[in-house]
Amino acid sequence: MMYRSRLAVALATALIALCPTLAHAESASRLPAPGWQHADSMVTLVSSLDDWLDARTDWPRRDAVPRVRLVSEWQAAARQGLTASFQRGRLRGLYDPDLSEILLVQPWDPRNPVDVAVLLHELTHHRQAPHHWYCPAAQELSAYRLQERWLSEKGLALDVNWMAVVLDAGCSPRDIHPE
């Protein structure tokens, strides 16, 4: 049992250290001017966030823009299934890769950077969707890293349980018992 715990911690540490997030554009001189605060529509906001992602990640922009809808908590919970975040706490957003649809849970405010960061997280999943993942949670670490970076550029912190994200991203079975 002690061996499995050490192995889990070692794997979690390796995932944090080696997460393939975003060495694409480290130069601040290449970054687009912030425009999310002045977006007059969801289309403009998504475009602004896509520009930000273009400058900071190697995940390519997709040809088709996802549909974005505001939904109630119960509507999102009904759709949660495999597309859900594995984090505990209030459900804030979902990406459905089959429909190329982002669901943002109300209340959601396009002027609130924490809410906009949820949209950015889900846009990351839209970019990740064409690629193979061992499990849905494997995508989460890089999406949360981008969300954290976006918020930190605004002087804000992301409130997330990093250990849970890393362990979930490892795609290992949950309830392991020796035979």
Buried (B, 14 or more C-beta within 10 A) or exposed (E): EEEEEEEBEEBBEEBBEEBEBBEEBEEEEEBEEEBBEEBEEBEBBBBBBBBBBBBBBEBEBBEEBBEBEBBEEEBBBEBEEEBBBBBEEEBBBBBBBEEBBBBBBEEBEBEEBBBBBBBBBBBBBBBBBEEEBEBBBBBBBBBBBBBBBBBEBBEEEBEBBBEBBBBBBBEBEEEEEEE
